Every structure is written in structure tokens, then in C-alpha cells.
């Protein structure tokens, strides 16, 4: 089992050699415009374009809670759009994060990372606008990725 590495830095600039996947959590409404996705869009147009197209054509594809889609942005770099939050607002149902969906996303991400021989890089996913708790997300990352010997780095902004 790999240990989870937490460093100061920018998750859109992964610190590793070889193939890399940047993972983040998206909502199930097709909204892209706040939080970490802004940093992604400043660097690459493809992840947003693919996410919006995936949502727009959801009647004929797998878009929905728990779905993960990788978008290649460089020869050895992909962005994983992971649908792990229901809606975008806190309400009587609590925060938008859906831990079971995040776990399904991370399991699919592990399959992709193994296939690509890639390391995984992320901010503290699900803990910003999605309203999740890192105390609940971290064990999911450990169980789905680190336990499969996939190198994972979490980036905290300085």
C-alpha cells in the first residue's frame, strides 16, 4: 500500500515524472464555473468542453453521480472529471457531496490510473464547494487508490 503524500502546491501543476492524472469532483447539473474547475480551465479548455458535452448528451451516455471521465490535456497528462456531488447548493439534504458517488469515481479512477501507469494528483477533493469532510474523503482515497499501489499526491494551496 502506498502512502498518501500531501504537499503545498498547485494541483494543476503535478510534481511527478511519467503519466499523471489530475482528479477533481464535479456536480451532476452540468455547472462549471466556481472552485477548482476555474484553475483547470485557465490551463486547458478541453476538460470543461468535454464535461459540458458529456452533460448535454447525458440521455445517451453514462453521465451521472459516480461517473468518471478522463480528458487528455497533454501527451502524459489527463484530467479526471468525477461526478461526485448532487447539485450545487447546501439545503435540507445537507452539503452537495455524495460520498458513495465519490468512492465509485475513485474506483474507476484507480482502474484508469493502473491502465495508464499513472500517478494521481488532486486538491482535497469534495471539500470545497461540495461541502465534504476530508476526514471522510481521505479513507476513500486510501482504500481505492493507495491500497492498489497507486501514487497519490494531494495539494494544499499555500
C-alpha positions as CSV (number, residue, x, y, z in Angstrom):
1,X,0.0,0.0,0.0
2,X,1.3,3.4,-1.0
3,X,1.2,6.3,1.5
4,X,-0.8,9.4,0.6
5,X,1.5,12.3,0.0
6,X,0.2,15.8,1.0
7,X,2.3,18.8,-0.2
8,X,2.0,22.5,-0.6
9,X,1.4,23.5,-4.2
10,X,-0.9,23.7,-7.2
11,X,-2.7,20.5,-8.3
12,X,-2.8,21.8,-11.9
13,X,0.9,21.5,-11.9
14,X,1.6,17.9,-10.8
15,X,5.0,17.2,-9.3
16,X,5.9,13.8,-10.7
17,X,7.5,12.2,-13.7
18,X,5.7,9.9,-16.1
19,X,1.9,9.7,-16.8
20,X,-0.3,11.8,-14.5
21,X,-4.0,12.2,-13.8
22,X,-5.4,15.3,-12.1
23,X,-8.6,14.4,-10.3
24,X,-11.4,16.7,-9.2
25,X,-15.1,16.5,-8.3
26,X,-17.9,17.9,-10.5
27,X,-21.6,18.3,-9.9
28,X,-24.4,16.5,-11.7
29,X,-26.1,19.6,-13.1
30,X,-23.6,20.5,-15.8
31,X,-22.4,23.6,-13.9
32,X,-18.8,24.5,-14.3
33,X,-17.7,27.9,-13.1
34,X,-16.6,28.0,-9.5
35,X,-13.9,26.4,-7.4
36,X,-11.0,24.2,-8.7
37,X,-12.5,24.0,-12.2
38,X,-11.5,27.6,-12.8
39,X,-7.9,26.7,-12.3
40,X,-8.3,23.8,-14.7
41,X,-10.0,26.0,-17.3
42,X,-7.2,28.6,-17.0
43,X,-4.7,25.9,-18.2
44,X,-6.7,23.8,-20.6
45,X,-10.0,24.2,-22.4
46,X,-10.6,20.5,-23.1
47,X,-11.9,19.3,-19.6
48,X,-14.7,22.0,-19.5
49,X,-15.7,21.4,-23.1
50,X,-15.8,17.7,-22.6
51,X,-17.7,17.9,-19.3
52,X,-20.4,20.2,-20.8
53,X,-20.7,18.0,-23.9
54,X,-20.9,14.9,-21.7
55,X,-23.7,16.5,-19.6
56,X,-25.5,17.9,-22.7
57,X,-25.7,14.4,-24.2
58,X,-26.4,12.6,-20.9
59,X,-29.5,10.8,-22.2
60,X,-27.2,8.7,-24.3
61,X,-24.2,8.2,-22.1
62,X,-23.1,7.4,-18.5
63,X,-23.1,10.9,-17.1
64,X,-24.4,10.9,-13.5
65,X,-23.4,10.5,-9.9
66,X,-20.4,8.1,-9.7
67,X,-19.3,8.6,-13.3
68,X,-15.7,9.4,-14.2
69,X,-14.3,10.6,-17.5
70,X,-10.7,11.2,-18.3
71,X,-9.8,14.0,-20.7
72,X,-6.3,14.1,-22.2
73,X,-4.7,17.6,-22.0
74,X,-1.0,16.7,-22.8
75,X,0.8,13.6,-24.0
76,X,1.3,12.3,-20.4
77,X,-1.4,14.2,-18.6
78,X,-5.2,13.7,-18.1
79,X,-7.9,15.4,-16.1
80,X,-10.5,13.2,-14.4
81,X,-13.9,14.8,-14.3
82,X,-15.6,12.8,-11.5
83,X,-19.3,13.4,-10.8
84,X,-19.4,13.2,-7.0
85,X,-21.9,15.9,-5.9
86,X,-25.6,16.3,-6.2
87,X,-26.4,19.8,-7.3
88,X,-24.5,22.9,-6.2
89,X,-26.2,24.2,-3.0
90,X,-26.5,23.3,0.6
91,X,-30.0,22.6,1.6
92,X,-32.2,20.5,3.9
93,X,-30.4,17.5,2.4
94,X,-27.0,18.7,3.6
95,X,-24.0,19.5,1.5
96,X,-23.9,18.5,-2.2
97,X,-21.1,15.9,-1.7
98,X,-22.2,12.3,-2.2
99,X,-19.5,10.1,-0.6
100,X,-20.8,6.9,-2.2
101,X,-20.5,8.5,-5.7
102,X,-17.0,9.8,-4.9
103,X,-16.0,6.3,-3.9
104,X,-17.3,4.9,-7.2
105,X,-15.5,7.7,-9.1
106,X,-12.2,6.9,-7.3
107,X,-12.6,3.2,-8.0
108,X,-13.0,4.0,-11.7
109,X,-10.1,6.4,-11.5
110,X,-7.9,3.6,-10.0
111,X,-8.7,1.4,-13.0
112,X,-7.7,4.2,-15.4
113,X,-4.5,5.0,-13.5
114,X,-3.4,1.4,-13.4
115,X,-4.1,1.1,-17.2
116,X,-2.1,4.2,-17.9
117,X,0.6,3.5,-15.3
118,X,-0.2,7.0,-14.0
119,X,0.2,8.8,-10.6
120,X,-2.9,10.7,-9.3
121,X,-2.9,14.3,-8.3
122,X,-5.7,16.3,-6.6
123,X,-6.7,19.1,-4.3
124,X,-8.6,18.0,-1.2
125,X,-11.4,16.8,-3.5
126,X,-15.0,17.3,-2.3
127,X,-14.0,19.6,0.5
128,X,-14.6,23.0,-1.2
129,X,-17.9,23.9,-2.8
130,X,-19.2,20.3,-2.4
131,X,-19.0,20.8,1.4
132,X,-17.4,17.4,2.2
133,X,-15.1,16.5,5.0
134,X,-11.5,15.4,4.4
135,X,-11.9,13.0,7.3
136,X,-14.4,11.1,5.2
137,X,-12.7,11.6,1.8
138,X,-9.2,10.6,2.8
139,X,-10.1,7.0,3.8
140,X,-11.8,6.6,0.4
141,X,-8.6,7.7,-1.4
142,X,-6.6,5.3,0.7
143,X,-8.9,2.4,0.1
144,X,-9.5,2.9,-3.6
145,X,-6.1,4.2,-4.8
146,X,-3.3,3.8,-2.3
147,X,-4.3,0.3,-1.4
148,X,-3.9,-0.6,-5.1
149,X,-0.3,0.8,-5.0
150,X,-1.2,3.9,-7.0
151,X,0.9,7.0,-6.1
152,X,-1.4,9.8,-4.9
153,X,-0.4,13.4,-4.1
154,X,-2.8,15.9,-2.6
155,X,-2.0,19.6,-3.0
156,X,-2.8,22.2,-0.4
157,X,-2.6,25.8,-1.6
158,X,0.0,27.8,0.3
